[in-house]
């Protein structure tokens, strides 16, 4: 999952070298914290949150196939 989000995020932003993902594993779910440059945050969120919603849908679909639960959060 981490590689999938990293690939998508780097394709969307102007500063791909500043994209970082931190994985926090819990008992029932995994949280992926996405950190991008301040100027690129709007590009990841998108108009009315459409892009981040699409990323979350893709990750949820991929993790459902693996019988896991994954959440994506944007960290400032």
Buried (B, 14 or more C-beta within 10 A) or exposed (E): BBEBBBEBBBEBBEEBEBBEBEEEEEEEEBBBBBBBBEEBBEBBBBEEEEBBEEBBEBBBEBBEEEEBEBBBEBEE
